[in-house]
Amino acid sequence: MTASPELRESLDGLTIPKLVRACMALHRSTAGTATAAAVFTLRLLARRVEEPDHEIAALKQQITDVIRQHIPQLLDCYGVGPDTAAALLIATGDNPERLHSEASFAALCGVSPVEASSGKTQRRRLNRGGDRQANSALYTIVLARLRWETRSRSYVEQRITEGKTRREAIRCLKRYVARELYTIIIRAHARPREQALAA
């Protein structure tokens, strides 16, 4: 606000990414002036904003490379990104054979149905147990599918017409996604062991 009007007007109305790039490109003016101090500060802040973005990109690339090396099929699933895949693999652990079925994987991720029937009302509610990061990863995958995949949208609409609430329909879809991803994870872990036995 205290910078010169020319500087303020050149940066006015820009989106945050454009503003950061514009601040990085500012030319230094004569030292000792208020404009020089403002430019120095803006360039410093822009660098501070950009640095975490570079770190995030580098870490995401590292995670992607590790997942592609071990379970590339997981990233090929619709809506699964490196962050969500990593969260699910961390929840599964080094020994996925301890999960005897996809139902146990769903329980681990907190997407198995919990009986909440009372009297004549028969219903199931959301599971509030399990690994919350894995549950959040499945929810993120479901949101991506609901936004871009017509099959998932029609599935949720069908469940709603059957009398379920939107939250219950999303819980059912999370359970379906957990079943699909469990199969991929188990097959990927079983393959190296089969190769070792064959050798």
C-alpha positions as CSV (number, residue, x, y, z in Angstrom):
1,M,0.0,0.0,0.0
2,T,2.9,2.4,0.6
3,A,4.6,1.6,-2.7
4,S,4.6,3.9,-5.6
5,P,1.4,4.1,-7.7
6,E,3.2,2.8,-10.8
7,L,4.3,-0.4,-8.9
8,R,0.9,-0.9,-7.4
9,E,-0.9,-0.5,-10.7
10,S,1.5,-2.9,-12.5
11,L,0.6,-5.7,-10.0
12,D,-3.1,-4.8,-9.5
13,G,-5.7,-7.4,-10.4
14,L,-3.3,-10.3,-11.1
15,T,-4.1,-13.8,-10.0
16,I,-1.7,-15.2,-7.3
17,P,0.5,-17.3,-9.7
18,K,0.8,-14.3,-12.1
19,L,1.5,-12.0,-9.2
20,V,4.3,-14.2,-7.9
21,R,5.8,-14.4,-11.4
22,A,5.5,-10.6,-11.8
23,C,7.1,-10.0,-8.5
24,M,10.0,-12.3,-9.3
25,A,10.5,-10.3,-12.6
26,L,10.6,-6.9,-11.0
27,H,13.8,-5.0,-11.7
28,R,15.8,-3.5,-8.8
29,S,15.7,0.2,-8.6
30,T,18.1,2.6,-6.9
31,A,18.9,1.5,-3.4
32,G,17.7,3.7,-0.5
33,T,14.3,4.6,-2.0
34,A,10.9,3.4,-0.9
35,T,10.3,1.8,-4.3
36,A,13.6,-0.2,-4.0
37,A,12.6,-1.4,-0.6
38,A,9.2,-2.4,-1.8
39,V,10.7,-4.2,-4.9
40,F,13.2,-6.0,-2.7
41,T,10.5,-7.2,-0.3
42,L,8.2,-8.3,-3.1
43,R,10.9,-10.3,-4.8
44,L,11.8,-11.9,-1.4
45,L,8.2,-12.8,-0.7
46,A,7.7,-14.2,-4.2
47,R,10.8,-16.5,-3.8
48,R,9.4,-17.6,-0.4
49,V,6.1,-18.5,-2.1
50,E,7.8,-20.4,-5.0
51,E,10.2,-22.4,-2.9
52,P,7.6,-24.7,-1.3
53,D,6.0,-25.2,-4.7
54,H,9.3,-26.5,-6.1
55,E,9.7,-28.8,-3.0
56,I,6.2,-30.1,-3.4
57,A,6.8,-30.9,-7.1
58,A,10.0,-32.7,-6.3
59,L,8.5,-34.7,-3.5
60,K,5.5,-35.6,-5.7
61,Q,7.8,-36.8,-8.4
62,Q,9.8,-38.9,-5.9
63,I,6.6,-40.5,-4.7
64,T,5.4,-41.1,-8.2
65,D,8.7,-42.7,-9.2
66,V,8.6,-45.1,-6.2
67,I,4.9,-46.1,-6.9
68,R,5.6,-46.6,-10.6
69,Q,8.5,-48.8,-9.7
70,H,6.5,-51.1,-7.4
71,I,2.8,-50.8,-8.3
72,P,2.3,-48.9,-11.6
73,Q,-1.2,-50.2,-12.0
74,L,-2.4,-48.2,-9.0
75,L,-1.7,-44.9,-10.7
76,D,-3.5,-46.1,-13.8
77,C,-6.8,-46.3,-11.9
78,Y,-9.2,-43.4,-12.4
79,G,-8.8,-40.7,-9.8
80,V,-5.8,-42.2,-8.1
81,G,-2.8,-39.8,-7.8
82,P,0.5,-40.2,-6.1
83,D,-0.7,-38.8,-2.8
84,T,-3.7,-41.0,-2.5
85,A,-1.8,-44.1,-3.7
86,A,0.9,-43.5,-1.1
87,A,-1.6,-43.1,1.7
88,L,-3.3,-46.4,0.7
89,L,0.1,-48.2,0.4
90,I,1.2,-46.9,3.8
91,A,-2.0,-48.1,5.4
92,T,-1.6,-51.5,3.8
93,G,2.0,-51.8,5.0
94,D,4.8,-54.2,4.0
95,N,2.7,-57.2,4.6
96,P,-0.6,-56.9,2.8
97,E,-1.1,-60.7,3.1
98,R,-2.3,-60.1,6.6
99,L,-5.4,-58.6,5.1
100,H,-7.3,-61.8,4.4
101,S,-10.0,-60.3,2.2
102,E,-11.1,-57.0,0.6
103,A,-13.5,-56.7,3.5
104,S,-10.6,-56.5,5.9
105,F,-8.9,-53.8,3.7
106,A,-12.2,-51.9,3.7
107,A,-12.3,-52.1,7.5
108,L,-8.7,-51.0,7.7
109,C,-9.6,-47.9,5.6
110,G,-12.7,-47.2,7.6
111,V,-15.1,-47.7,4.7
112,S,-16.8,-50.9,5.8
113,P,-20.5,-50.5,6.6
114,V,-21.5,-50.4,10.3
115,E,-24.9,-51.7,11.3
116,A,-27.1,-48.9,12.6
117,S,-30.5,-50.5,12.5
118,S,-33.1,-49.6,15.0
119,G,-36.6,-51.2,15.4
120,K,-38.1,-51.4,11.9
121,T,-35.5,-49.2,10.3
122,Q,-32.7,-51.1,8.6
123,R,-29.7,-49.0,7.7
124,R,-25.9,-48.9,7.8
125,R,-23.9,-45.8,8.8
126,L,-20.4,-44.5,8.0
127,N,-17.5,-46.2,9.7
128,R,-15.6,-43.7,11.9
129,G,-12.8,-46.2,12.6
130,G,-9.9,-47.3,10.6
131,D,-6.9,-45.4,9.1
132,R,-8.1,-41.9,8.6
133,Q,-5.5,-41.0,6.0
134,A,-6.5,-44.0,3.9
135,N,-10.2,-43.1,4.4
136,S,-9.4,-39.5,3.2
137,A,-7.5,-40.9,0.2
138,L,-10.5,-43.0,-0.8
139,Y,-12.8,-40.0,-0.4
140,T,-10.5,-37.9,-2.6
141,I,-10.6,-40.6,-5.3
142,V,-14.4,-40.8,-5.0
143,L,-14.7,-37.0,-5.4
144,A,-12.5,-37.1,-8.5
145,R,-14.6,-39.9,-10.0
146,L,-17.9,-38.2,-9.1
147,R,-16.7,-35.1,-10.9
148,W,-15.3,-36.6,-14.1
149,E,-16.5,-40.2,-14.4
150,T,-20.1,-40.8,-15.6
151,R,-20.2,-44.4,-14.3
152,S,-19.6,-43.3,-10.7
153,R,-22.1,-40.5,-11.0
154,S,-24.8,-42.9,-12.3
155,Y,-23.9,-45.3,-9.5
156,V,-24.5,-42.7,-6.8
157,E,-27.7,-41.5,-8.5
158,Q,-29.0,-45.1,-8.6
159,R,-28.3,-45.5,-4.9
160,I,-30.1,-42.3,-4.1
161,T,-33.1,-43.4,-6.1
162,E,-33.1,-46.6,-4.0
163,G,-33.6,-44.4,-0.9
164,K,-30.1,-43.9,0.4
165,T,-28.8,-40.4,1.3
166,R,-26.0,-38.9,-0.6
167,R,-23.5,-39.6,2.2
168,E,-24.6,-43.3,2.3
169,A,-24.3,-43.5,-1.5
170,I,-20.7,-42.0,-1.3
171,R,-19.9,-44.6,1.4
172,C,-21.0,-47.4,-0.9
173,L,-18.9,-46.0,-3.7
174,K,-15.9,-45.7,-1.3
175,R,-16.4,-49.4,-0.5
176,Y,-16.5,-50.3,-4.2
177,V,-13.3,-48.3,-4.8
178,A,-11.6,-50.0,-1.9
179,R,-12.5,-53.4,-3.4
180,E,-11.0,-52.4,-6.7
181,L,-7.8,-51.1,-5.3
182,Y,-7.3,-54.0,-2.9
183,T,-7.3,-56.4,-5.8
184,I,-4.6,-54.3,-7.5
185,I,-2.4,-54.1,-4.4
186,I,-2.6,-57.8,-3.6
187,R,-1.8,-58.8,-7.1
188,A,1.2,-56.5,-7.3
189,H,2.5,-57.9,-4.0
190,A,1.9,-61.5,-5.0
191,R,3.8,-61.2,-8.3
192,P,7.3,-60.8,-6.9
193,R,6.8,-63.7,-4.5
194,E,5.5,-65.9,-7.4
195,Q,8.6,-65.0,-9.4
196,A,10.9,-65.8,-6.5
197,L,9.3,-69.2,-6.1
198,A,9.5,-69.9,-9.8
199,A,13.3,-69.1,-9.8
